[in-house]
Amino acid sequence: MNIETIIPNKKESRVRVLISYPNSRVVVKESFDKLTSSLIKNIALKNWSTVANIVFKHTDIREHLPKVLNREVGAEFRSFSSDSILSGSSPDELAAFSNKILVHEVNVKCPLWSATMSGACGASPQNCTCTSSQNRVDRALNAMALATSALARSRNAKLSAYAYRISLILFKSGASYYDRVRLNRLGICMSPESVVNLKKKMGMSTDTKVLSWKKNVEENLKAQNFIKEVETIQTHREEDDMILDEVTFDLIEKAVQEYPTFSKPTHEYCVQLAKKSMHQLNHGCINKAVLEDVMHLLQSQKLPLYKLVGDNIDYHIQARYQSTDRTNQSIHWTQQYAVLNRIDISSFDNSKPLMMLRDIQLSNVLPSNAVLKSFKWNCSILVSRVISKYLDSFKHLQDCVVRHISHKYSKEMSQKSDICCLGLQFSNPNIAGEMAQLIMTNQQKYAPSNMVNDVPDILMEVPMHGDQLFEERCRNVQWTFQDGISKYDRLEGITTEAADWHAKVNLYNIEFDIFVSESSAAQIGTSRATMNRTGKTRAAQGVEKHYNEYKDFHQAEIEAHICASFMEMISLKQIENKPNMTMPTSDVGKENRGRWFLELCQKYIDQYIGGEEISGLVEKVGELNAKSHGPFLCRFEGCQYKSAYHSTRVK
């Protein structure tokens, strides 16, 4: 090729291609259109980004691209389908599944398909990790995950993790059977039968969390019992003055395998702790100091203590057309869950009461002045929240209102509850036999126990909360089993307690019976009339039928009474009006404004709630208690004789 002929005479680039075949044939091409010339030039210069852009602009090349892309995307999906996160179908795999992980997997394994989806969604793969427009990115991620799942499942039916998740949402939301069948045919979700099978699998492991709590408690308590037994059996005092600290203990398996509390996991755990204590104490053998250190370590561990909560579920199904085969049904089942204690109660002393019954005085029961002062202060905080929420003149004080009344366990109680649902138990708690079966099942599955001489022994009692009737039926069943030999036979692994929530329900019931009457619906100012005026008519049907509706009405009614009485105290006619008083502006410090507001609310508490009568009663009771303890002066005038007891004075 003659280079001199290629040198352009014009101000533009010229491209000439020389093709040399193996048979020495040479072909020279130089007549190209502008795009083709640019394509050849950038290929020679290795400007691959420009080459890619020109390829999609070139009309002759573009018509062949769909077939190539079809083949390449098919190959990508073939590799993607062989091993993908979408193939997971177990409950654990579905719980670990996320759209973000799926999109990341597609970006790695299917770059062409990922780029196509990103362009269609208007979000590039790089933008999927930014935080500037999180809502848009989340929508793009969800759309790409849905599209990938639907297409992958049409290629391989086993790639159904996303479809299972959608099916669970539809199942939870109450979608009908036929709706789910239609959506399954559209490739969006699984069939109803597959969802039922998945729910059964999920139900088999629903109590995994509480079983892990139980295992941790059993491991600790078994180790404590084993250490105590080793110390008791292997401690021997000779007739001479042997010092107890010089006694050594043998934890070899052959020496302790016949002990009643021995088990291989417990033995290995205790040996591990003993070696650690020996190293820390710099002792060459296991003596009493080492055992005491191991016991202290076990007792100081924070155990995952928990409680069970149960309540009955009642359904009444009426048959539209009754027959011998189709009758009305009254269904009574039990719903249970376990909740982890947020507060460590292992240090609490439950061996004795705070005070013996014979020592309790009336002054111990009545609130003291300190208790009344604290009560008024807490009430003033509650009032400040309501006033700053509804009265316009006080809304600028919302930023200085106390949102949480601090107490000893504020940090622990601010954490989210750790709850494990135990599912629905098909046992009627109204029937003693089924209630007994329910308690026996709970004790067997959830109460920490240990096998001692092939006999189960309760290590720790687990509280079981319920309403008063539920608690009473549990207690009656346990009384029936009091002739059992062991704690396990007497069902003492479960202790029944009435839940605090049901005390609130009882209070609402009493309040409803006293203050709500259908005959007062036309009398403005009554609770029944207020229900109609506020549109909360469902609350009028009672607490048992509509608890949440009545709770909302009760809250609104209390807030209305607080606002009305507070407006009366400061002589305010309308909520929008300004009170005739000097109020701190926003320029005043937050602490000073909050103190002024709480003092005003405390004045309201003193005026409308009071407490002076109770304070006076407490003082009088205190005086009587002081006089009742003696010594007692003789009642004869002028006599200074003192009796130790009142009974000797009156003789």
ChimeraX attribute file (.defattr): number of C-alpha atoms within 10 A of each C-alpha:
attribute: neighborCount
match mode: 1-to-1
recipient: residues
	/A:1	10
	/A:2	6
	/A:3	6
	/A:4	7
	/A:5	8
	/A:6	13
	/A:7	10
	/A:8	11
	/A:9	9
	/A:10	7
	/A:11	6
	/A:12	6
	/A:13	13
	/A:14	17
	/A:15	16
	/A:16	14
	/A:17	15
	/A:18	11
	/A:19	11
	/A:20	11
	/A:21	9
	/A:22	7
	/A:23	6
	/A:24	8
	/A:25	8
	/A:26	11
	/A:27	10
	/A:28	11
	/A:29	10
	/A:30	12
	/A:31	12
	/A:32	14
	/A:33	9
	/A:34	11
	/A:35	14
	/A:36	16
	/A:37	18
	/A:38	18
	/A:39	21
	/A:40	16
	/A:41	18
	/A:42	17
	/A:43	15
	/A:44	10
	/A:45	10
	/A:46	11
	/A:47	12
	/A:48	13
	/A:49	10
	/A:50	13
	/A:51	18
	/A:52	13
	/A:53	11
	/A:54	18
	/A:55	16
	/A:56	13
	/A:57	12
	/A:58	13
	/A:59	11
	/A:60	11
	/A:61	11
	/A:62	13
	/A:63	11
	/A:64	10
	/A:65	13
	/A:66	10
	/A:67	10
	/A:68	11
	/A:69	13
	/A:70	11
	/A:71	11
	/A:72	15
	/A:73	16
	/A:74	15
	/A:75	13
	/A:76	17
	/A:77	19
	/A:78	15
	/A:79	13
	/A:80	18
	/A:81	20
	/A:82	10
	/A:83	11
	/A:84	16
	/A:85	20
	/A:86	24
	/A:87	20
	/A:88	20
	/A:89	20
	/A:90	13
	/A:91	19
	/A:92	11
	/A:93	14
	/A:94	18
	/A:95	12
	/A:96	10
	/A:97	18
	/A:98	17
	/A:99	17
	/A:100	16
	/A:101	14
	/A:102	21
	/A:103	23
	/A:104	17
	/A:105	16
	/A:106	22
	/A:107	16
	/A:108	11
	/A:109	17
	/A:110	21
	/A:111	15
	/A:112	16
	/A:113	20
	/A:114	22
	/A:115	16
	/A:116	13
	/A:117	21
	/A:118	21
	/A:119	12
	/A:120	13
	/A:121	16
	/A:122	13
	/A:123	17
	/A:124	17
	/A:125	20
	/A:126	8
	/A:127	16
	/A:128	20
	/A:129	15
	/A:130	10
	/A:131	11
	/A:132	9
	/A:133	11
	/A:134	13
	/A:135	10
	/A:136	15
	/A:137	21
	/A:138	16
	/A:139	14
	/A:140	23
	/A:141	24
	/A:142	16
	/A:143	18
	/A:144	23
	/A:145	21
	/A:146	19
	/A:147	12
	/A:148	21
	/A:149	22
	/A:150	20
	/A:151	14
	/A:152	21
	/A:153	20
	/A:154	13
	/A:155	14
	/A:156	15
	/A:157	13
	/A:158	14
	/A:159	24
	/A:160	25
	/A:161	26
	/A:162	27
	/A:163	23
	/A:164	24
	/A:165	19
	/A:166	16
	/A:167	25
	/A:168	18
	/A:169	13
	/A:170	18
	/A:171	17
	/A:172	9
	/A:173	9
	/A:174	9
	/A:175	12
	/A:176	11
	/A:177	13
	/A:178	11
	/A:179	11
	/A:180	20
	/A:181	16
	/A:182	13
	/A:183	15
	/A:184	16
	/A:185	11
	/A:186	11
	/A:187	18
	/A:188	21
	/A:189	26
	/A:190	23
	/A:191	20
	/A:192	19
	/A:193	11
	/A:194	13
	/A:195	20
	/A:196	14
	/A:197	11
	/A:198	17
	/A:199	14
	/A:200	12
	/A:201	13
	/A:202	14
	/A:203	16
	/A:204	11
	/A:205	13
	/A:206	16
	/A:207	18
	/A:208	14
	/A:209	17
	/A:210	25
	/A:211	17
	/A:212	13
	/A:213	17
	/A:214	22
	/A:215	16
	/A:216	15
	/A:217	23
	/A:218	21
	/A:219	17
	/A:220	21
	/A:221	20
	/A:222	24
	/A:223	26
	/A:224	21
	/A:225	18
	/A:226	21
	/A:227	23
	/A:228	15
	/A:229	17
	/A:230	20
	/A:231	19
	/A:232	10
	/A:233	11
	/A:234	14
	/A:235	14
	/A:236	11
	/A:237	11
	/A:238	8
	/A:239	6
	/A:240	6
	/A:241	7
	/A:242	11
	/A:243	9
	/A:244	13
	/A:245	10
	/A:246	11
	/A:247	17
	/A:248	17
	/A:249	18
	/A:250	14
	/A:251	17
	/A:252	11
	/A:253	14
	/A:254	8
	/A:255	12
	/A:256	19
	/A:257	14
	/A:258	11
	/A:259	14
	/A:260	14
	/A:261	22
	/A:262	23
	/A:263	19
	/A:264	10
	/A:265	12
	/A:266	21
	/A:267	21
	/A:268	15
	/A:269	14
	/A:270	24
	/A:271	18
	/A:272	12
	/A:273	20
	/A:274	23
	/A:275	17
	/A:276	15
	/A:277	20
	/A:278	19
	/A:279	13
	/A:280	11
	/A:281	12
	/A:282	10
	/A:283	13
	/A:284	9
	/A:285	15
	/A:286	19
	/A:287	19
	/A:288	17
	/A:289	18
	/A:290	25
	/A:291	22
	/A:292	16
	/A:293	18
	/A:294	24
	/A:295	20
	/A:296	12
	/A:297	14
	/A:298	19
	/A:299	15
	/A:300	11
	/A:301	12
	/A:302	14
	/A:303	19
	/A:304	18
	/A:305	21
	/A:306	22
	/A:307	20
	/A:308	25
	/A:309	21
	/A:310	20
	/A:311	17
	/A:312	20
	/A:313	15
	/A:314	12
	/A:315	11
	/A:316	10
	/A:317	11
	/A:318	12
	/A:319	11
	/A:320	9
	/A:321	8
	/A:322	10
	/A:323	9
	/A:324	5
	/A:325	6
	/A:326	11
	/A:327	13
	/A:328	14
	/A:329	11
	/A:330	10
	/A:331	13
	/A:332	17
	/A:333	16
	/A:334	18
	/A:335	16
	/A:336	19
	/A:337	19
	/A:338	22
	/A:339	16
	/A:340	17
	/A:341	17
	/A:342	18
	/A:343	13
	/A:344	13
	/A:345	12
	/A:346	14
	/A:347	9
	/A:348	7
	/A:349	9
	/A:350	9
	/A:351	6
	/A:352	7
	/A:353	8
	/A:354	8
	/A:355	9
	/A:356	8
	/A:357	8
	/A:358	6
	/A:359	8
	/A:360	10
	/A:361	12
	/A:362	13
	/A:363	17
	/A:364	13
	/A:365	9
	/A:366	15
	/A:367	16
	/A:368	17
	/A:369	16
	/A:370	9
	/A:371	11
	/A:372	17
	/A:373	13
	/A:374	12
	/A:375	14
	/A:376	20
	/A:377	18
	/A:378	16
	/A:379	17
	/A:380	21
	/A:381	21
	/A:382	20
	/A:383	24
	/A:384	25
	/A:385	19
	/A:386	19
	/A:387	24
	/A:388	20
	/A:389	16
	/A:390	15
	/A:391	19
	/A:392	14
	/A:393	15
	/A:394	18
	/A:395	14
	/A:396	15
	/A:397	20
	/A:398	16
	/A:399	13
	/A:400	19
	/A:401	21
	/A:402	15
	/A:403	12
	/A:404	10
	/A:405	10
	/A:406	10
	/A:407	8
	/A:408	7
	/A:409	10
	/A:410	11
	/A:411	11
	/A:412	13
	/A:413	13
	/A:414	10
	/A:415	9
	/A:416	8
	/A:417	12
	/A:418	12
	/A:419	16
	/A:420	18
	/A:421	18
	/A:422	20
	/A:423	14
	/A:424	15
	/A:425	16
	/A:426	14
	/A:427	19
	/A:428	19
	/A:429	23
	/A:430	15
	/A:431	11
	/A:432	15
	/A:433	12
	/A:434	15
	/A:435	21
	/A:436	22
	/A:437	15
	/A:438	19
	/A:439	21
	/A:440	20
	/A:441	12
	/A:442	18
	/A:443	21
	/A:444	17
	/A:445	14
	/A:446	24
	/A:447	27
	/A:448	24
	/A:449	23
	/A:450	21
	/A:451	15
	/A:452	14
	/A:453	12
	/A:454	8
	/A:455	10
	/A:456	15
	/A:457	17
	/A:458	23
	/A:459	19
	/A:460	18
	/A:461	19
	/A:462	22
	/A:463	19
	/A:464	25
	/A:465	24
	/A:466	23
	/A:467	21
	/A:468	16
	/A:469	14
	/A:470	21
	/A:471	19
	/A:472	15
	/A:473	18
	/A:474	24
	/A:475	16
	/A:476	13
	/A:477	19
	/A:478	21
	/A:479	12
	/A:480	13
	/A:481	16
	/A:482	14
	/A:483	10
	/A:484	11
	/A:485	9
	/A:486	14
	/A:487	16
	/A:488	21
	/A:489	18
	/A:490	18
	/A:491	24
	/A:492	21
	/A:493	26
	/A:494	26
	/A:495	19
	/A:496	25
	/A:497	19
	/A:498	18
	/A:499	17
	/A:500	11
	/A:501	11
	/A:502	14
	/A:503	13
	/A:504	12
	/A:505	16
	/A:506	15
	/A:507	11
	/A:508	19
	/A:509	16
	/A:510	12
	/A:511	13
	/A:512	20
	/A:513	11
	/A:514	9
	/A:515	11
	/A:516	18
	/A:517	14
	/A:518	10
	/A:519	9
	/A:520	14
	/A:521	18
	/A:522	12
	/A:523	11
	/A:524	12
	/A:525	11
	/A:526	14
	/A:527	21
	/A:528	23
	/A:529	21
	/A:530	18
	/A:531	20
	/A:532	16
	/A:533	13
	/A:534	11
	/A:535	11
	/A:536	15
	/A:537	16
	/A:538	17
	/A:539	24
	/A:540	22
	/A:541	13
	/A:542	16
	/A:543	22
	/A:544	13
	/A:545	12
	/A:546	13
	/A:547	17
	/A:548	13
	/A:549	17
	/A:550	24
	/A:551	16
	/A:552	12
	/A:553	22
	/A:554	18
	/A:555	10
	/A:556	13
	/A:557	16
	/A:558	12
	/A:559	18
	/A:560	15
	/A:561	11
	/A:562	19
	/A:563	20
	/A:564	16
	/A:565	15
	/A:566	21
	/A:567	18
	/A:568	11
	/A:569	13
	/A:570	14
	/A:571	12
	/A:572	17
	/A:573	12
	/A:574	12
	/A:575	14
	/A:576	11
	/A:577	12
	/A:578	16
	/A:579	16
	/A:580	9
	/A:581	7
	/A:582	6
	/A:583	14
	/A:584	17
	/A:585	11
	/A:586	11
	/A:587	7
	/A:588	11
	/A:589	11
	/A:590	15
	/A:591	11
	/A:592	12
	/A:593	20
	/A:594	21
	/A:595	13
	/A:596	13
	/A:597	24
	/A:598	23
	/A:599	15
	/A:600	16
	/A:601	23
	/A:602	21
	/A:603	16
	/A:604	21
	/A:605	19
	/A:606	13
	/A:607	13
	/A:608	13
	/A:609	12
	/A:610	14
	/A:611	17
	/A:612	12
	/A:613	8
	/A:614	15
	/A:615	17
	/A:616	12
	/A:617	16
	/A:618	20
	/A:619	14
	/A:620	13
	/A:621	17
	/A:622	17
	/A:623	12
	/A:624	13
	/A:625	14
	/A:626	11
	/A:627	11
	/A:628	12
	/A:629	11
	/A:630	13
	/A:631	15
	/A:632	18
	/A:633	17
	/A:634	16
	/A:635	12
	/A:636	8
	/A:637	7
	/A:638	8
	/A:639	9
	/A:640	11
	/A:641	12
	/A:642	15
	/A:643	15
	/A:644	12
	/A:645	14
	/A:646	16
	/A:647	9
	/A:648	11
	/A:649	15
	/A:650	9
	/A:651	5
